């Protein structure tokens, strides 16, 4: 998914800025400039995660769910829960989890916001959001825009691809996009479903799995094929 909010998104009167710390690079739109507060949240989240990883190396390297740990910090607990539901390792959910933590902090000060973290998005808008979908698939490149049929409710839109970005993907999907009300879960499910797609016929399997796990919407691309389901429509 292209970082469309860095290029195209407009909210009249809203402030925009980037925040970078460790592996996180955020682009944010909010009603006021909260960059100092956002940096503190991101820094604290990473410090908690890295301290936890020092004592629990499997959390960093596991490609399958790890056991629930009542002593884990809140963000790690959320990642463990989300990845268990999606059947992937916990680090598959880190970008979505951090975007949501930041977004929820901003929503204490603003009624609307957009937080984009490497293509994974947390947002709350008082209108139905439209999102440009980026893929380097030649059949769909620069031609896809989706409308998410919800407004006034926080949602997370996360993506994974075997062709774009540095994240590990075990499948061959051109793109997998998952929408839900949980950032860590959307991110984990994007990884899981992208791993499931080896050929176009696997798109139906990925949709069925997504529905069974309770996502709000999904979109998948492989070669000349595209499939979508849920609270989204192509515009």
RODO-2510 file (C-alpha; in nm, 4 decimals, decimal comma):
residues 235
     n   res          X          Y          Z
     1     x     0,0000     0,0000     0,0000
     2     x     0,1473     0,3317    -0,1051
     3     x     0,1925     0,5910     0,1665
     4     x    -0,0998     0,7822     0,0201
     5     x    -0,1518     1,0107     0,3193
     6     x     0,1988     1,1471     0,2761
     7     x     0,1164     1,2447    -0,0825
     8     x    -0,2548     1,2969    -0,1251
     9     x    -0,4536     1,3067     0,1955
    10     x    -0,6062     1,6401     0,2932
    11     x    -0,7760     1,7439     0,6139
    12     x    -0,8426     2,1145     0,6261
    13     x    -0,6866     2,2739     0,9303
    14     x    -0,5058     1,9605     1,0412
    15     x    -0,1388     1,9464     1,1321
    16     x     0,0948     1,6989     0,9608
    17     x     0,4317     1,5622     1,0680
    18     x     0,6585     1,2589     1,0703
    19     x     0,7928     1,0801     1,3757
    20     x     1,0809     0,8321     1,3534
    21     x     1,2241     0,6087     1,6239
    22     x     1,3969     0,2696     1,5844
    23     x     1,2081     0,0774     1,3136
    24     x     0,9054     0,3068     1,3270
    25     x     0,8466     0,5883     1,0789
    26     x     0,5074     0,7522     1,1229
    27     x     0,3211     1,0056     0,9163
    28     x     0,0443     1,1712     1,1155
    29     x    -0,2449     1,4084     1,0566
    30     x    -0,4254     1,5428     1,3615
    31     x    -0,6083     1,8496     1,4856
    32     x    -0,3034     1,9769     1,6729
    33     x     0,0703     1,9269     1,6685
    34     x     0,1371     1,6468     1,9165
    35     x     0,4758     1,5394     1,7850
    36     x     0,6419     1,5560     2,1259
    37     x     0,3709     1,3429     2,2862
    38     x     0,3778     1,0990     1,9926
    39     x     0,7546     1,0601     2,0148
    40     x     0,7270     0,9759     2,3840
    41     x     0,4635     0,7102     2,3131
    42     x     0,6670     0,5505     2,0342
    43     x     0,9869     0,5578     2,2393
    44     x     0,8157     0,4042     2,5408
    45     x     0,6552     0,1320     2,3260
    46     x     0,9902     0,0342     2,1750
    47     x     1,1687     0,0429     2,5089
    48     x     0,9072    -0,1888     2,6571
    49     x     0,9285    -0,4239     2,3592
    50     x     1,3075    -0,4357     2,3505
    51     x     1,3314    -0,4954     2,7232
    52     x     1,0804    -0,7790     2,6896
    53     x     1,2635    -0,9263     2,3899
    54     x     1,5896    -0,9329     2,5867
    55     x     1,4245    -1,1783     2,8262
    56     x     1,2079    -1,3579     2,5683
    57     x     1,4004    -1,4045     2,2430
    58     x     1,1267    -1,6172     2,0903
    59     x     0,9039    -1,3110     2,0810
    60     x     1,1374    -1,1611     1,8187
    61     x     1,2063    -1,4662     1,6041
    62     x     0,8959    -1,6859     1,6280
    63     x     0,6969    -1,7430     1,3090
    64     x     0,4178    -1,9053     1,5082
    65     x     0,2212    -1,7759     1,8079
    66     x     0,3922    -1,7652     2,1459
    67     x     0,2313    -1,8345     2,4812
    68     x     0,0342    -1,5727     2,6660
    69     x     0,2466    -1,4007     2,9301
    70     x     0,0697    -1,2117     3,2059
    71     x     0,3956    -1,0320     3,2862
    72     x     0,4439    -0,8916     2,9358
    73     x     0,4023    -0,5147     2,8853
    74     x     0,0667    -0,4052     2,7392
    75     x     0,1842    -0,3691     2,3796
    76     x     0,3494    -0,7132     2,3856
    77     x     0,0332    -0,8673     2,5309
    78     x    -0,1692    -0,7138     2,2510
    79     x     0,0732    -0,8463     1,9895
    80     x     0,0701    -1,1943     2,1454
    81     x    -0,3101    -1,2010     2,1441
    82     x    -0,3420    -1,0707     1,7871
    83     x    -0,0779    -1,3031     1,6445
    84     x    -0,2314    -1,6021     1,8210
    85     x    -0,5667    -1,5289     1,6591
    86     x    -0,4015    -1,4940     1,3173
    87     x    -0,1593    -1,7878     1,3668
    88     x     0,1659    -1,5973     1,3048
    89     x     0,4595    -1,4800     1,5155
    90     x     0,4047    -1,1723     1,7344
    91     x     0,6413    -0,9381     1,5487
    92     x     0,4110    -0,9657     1,2457
    93     x     0,1817    -0,7266     1,4315
    94     x     0,4270    -0,4619     1,5534
    95     x     0,3632    -0,1841     1,2983
    96     x    -0,0125    -0,2012     1,3355
    97     x     0,0127    -0,2201     1,7129
    98     x     0,2280     0,0922     1,7381
    99     x     0,0092     0,2860     1,4945
   100     x    -0,2936     0,2086     1,7101
   101     x    -0,1229     0,3012     2,0369
   102     x    -0,0272     0,6369     1,8878
   103     x    -0,3684     0,6907     1,7311
   104     x    -0,5558     0,6247     2,0524
   105     x    -0,3354     0,8717     2,2359
   106     x    -0,4084     1,1367     1,9722
   107     x    -0,7831     1,0706     1,9942
   108     x    -0,7730     1,1874     2,3541
   109     x    -0,7003     1,5335     2,2112
   110     x    -0,8615     1,5192     1,8640
   111     x    -1,1843     1,3780     1,7260
   112     x    -1,0146     1,2631     1,4032
   113     x    -0,6671     1,1458     1,3080
   114     x    -0,4655     0,9457     1,0590
   115     x    -0,1550     0,7524     1,1665
   116     x     0,0392     0,5742     0,8943
   117     x     0,3275     0,3430     0,9821
   118     x     0,5043     0,1988     0,6791
   119     x     0,1784     0,1395     0,4948
   120     x    -0,0178     0,0244     0,7995
   121     x    -0,2822     0,2785     0,8930
   122     x    -0,4873     0,3623     1,2016
   123     x    -0,7533     0,6253     1,1432
   124     x    -1,0739     0,7754     1,2691
   125     x    -1,2673     1,0103     1,0440
   126     x    -1,6174     1,1516     1,0488
   127     x    -1,6599     1,0450     0,6866
   128     x    -1,6127     0,7236     0,4925
   129     x    -1,2388     0,7137     0,4168
   130     x    -1,1040     0,6452     0,0700
   131     x    -0,7633     0,4829     0,0437
   132     x    -0,5362     0,4451    -0,2566
   133     x    -0,3956     0,0949    -0,2901
   134     x    -0,0412     0,0606    -0,4203
   135     x     0,0872    -0,2530    -0,5882
   136     x     0,3646    -0,3034    -0,8410
   137     x     0,1433    -0,5607    -1,0143
   138     x     0,1221    -0,4238    -1,3698
   139     x    -0,2485    -0,5101    -1,4059
   140     x    -0,3587    -0,3040    -1,1054
   141     x    -0,0808    -0,0520    -1,0453
   142     x    -0,2106     0,3021    -0,9763
   143     x    -0,5667     0,1963    -1,0570
   144     x    -0,7122     0,0976    -0,7205
   145     x    -0,8955     0,3111    -0,4673
   146     x    -1,1160     0,1623    -0,1990
   147     x    -1,3828     0,3218     0,0153
   148     x    -1,4197     0,1829     0,3654
   149     x    -1,7879     0,1818     0,4514
   150     x    -1,7615     0,3074     0,8063
   151     x    -1,7226     0,6492     0,9659
   152     x    -1,6758     0,7892     1,3125
   153     x    -1,5138     0,4654     1,4316
   154     x    -1,1420     0,3896     1,4661
   155     x    -1,0224     0,1336     1,2129
   156     x    -0,6911    -0,0188     1,1099
   157     x    -0,5974    -0,0916     0,7488
   158     x    -0,2844    -0,3048     0,7174
   159     x    -0,1098    -0,4657     0,4232
   160     x     0,1522    -0,7259     0,3385
   161     x     0,3203    -0,8267     0,0162
   162     x     0,5787    -1,0701    -0,1134
   163     x     0,6797    -0,8090    -0,3723
   164     x     0,6960    -0,4802    -0,1782
   165     x     0,8721    -0,3787     0,1414
   166     x     1,1266    -0,5399     0,3733
   167     x     0,8916    -0,7495     0,5871
   168     x     0,9162    -1,1294     0,5716
   169     x     0,6471    -1,2936     0,3596
   170     x     0,6283    -1,6691     0,3090
   171     x     0,3787    -1,6530     0,0228
   172     x     0,3680    -1,5013    -0,3244
   173     x     0,0854    -1,2489    -0,2884
   174     x     0,1176    -0,9223    -0,4752
   175     x    -0,0844    -0,7649    -0,1959
   176     x    -0,2988    -0,8562     0,1031
   177     x    -0,4997    -0,5844     0,2794
   178     x    -0,6927    -0,6401     0,6020
   179     x    -0,9336    -0,4031     0,7766
   180     x    -1,0481    -0,4407     1,1369
   181     x    -1,0888    -0,2345     1,4526
   182     x    -0,7611    -0,3707     1,5948
   183     x    -0,4253    -0,2545     1,4602
   184     x    -0,2165    -0,5477     1,5790
   185     x    -0,4745    -0,7959     1,4501
   186     x    -0,5047    -0,6285     1,1073
   187     x    -0,1268    -0,6365     1,0717
   188     x    -0,0971    -0,9999     1,1814
   189     x    -0,3804    -1,1061     0,9512
   190     x    -0,2266    -0,9243     0,6548
   191     x     0,0902    -1,1284     0,7082
   192     x    -0,1000    -1,4540     0,7534
   193     x    -0,3176    -1,4174     0,4446
   194     x    -0,0264    -1,3004     0,2284
   195     x     0,1556    -1,6180     0,3372
   196     x    -0,1421    -1,8256     0,2223
   197     x    -0,1430    -1,7009    -0,1365
   198     x     0,0834    -1,8865    -0,3786
   199     x    -0,1395    -1,8684    -0,6870
   200     x    -0,4553    -1,6775    -0,7891
   201     x    -0,6804    -1,9640    -0,6819
   202     x    -0,5652    -1,9132    -0,3231
   203     x    -0,7418    -1,5766    -0,2999
   204     x    -1,0715    -1,7465    -0,2171
   205     x    -0,9005    -1,9410     0,0609
   206     x    -0,7569    -1,6187     0,2034
   207     x    -1,0999    -1,4526     0,1981
   208     x    -1,2592    -1,7499     0,3732
   209     x    -0,9896    -1,7494     0,6401
   210     x    -1,0262    -1,3748     0,6928
   211     x    -1,4021    -1,4056     0,7341
   212     x    -1,3580    -1,6908     0,9808
   213     x    -1,1313    -1,4725     1,1959
   214     x    -1,3789    -1,1837     1,2066
   215     x    -1,2112    -0,9112     1,0004
   216     x    -1,4259    -0,6254     0,8733
   217     x    -1,2886    -0,6269     0,5202
   218     x    -1,0111    -0,7665     0,3020
   219     x    -0,8576    -0,7329    -0,0434
   220     x    -0,6106    -0,9635    -0,2174
   221     x    -0,4171    -0,9414    -0,5427
   222     x    -0,2243    -1,2144    -0,7212
   223     x    -0,1215    -1,1878    -1,0873
   224     x    -0,4341    -1,0964    -1,2902
   225     x    -0,6763    -1,1759    -1,0072
   226     x    -0,8249    -0,9589    -0,7344
   227     x    -1,0688    -1,0500    -0,4590
   228     x    -1,2360    -0,8421    -0,1911
   229     x    -1,4938    -0,8906     0,0782
   230     x    -1,6557    -0,6987     0,3629
   231     x    -1,7005    -0,3306     0,4378
   232     x    -1,5048    -0,2030     0,1365
   233     x    -1,5840    -0,1198    -0,2229
   234     x    -1,3773    -0,0201    -0,5236
   235     x    -1,4280     0,3387    -0,6359
***
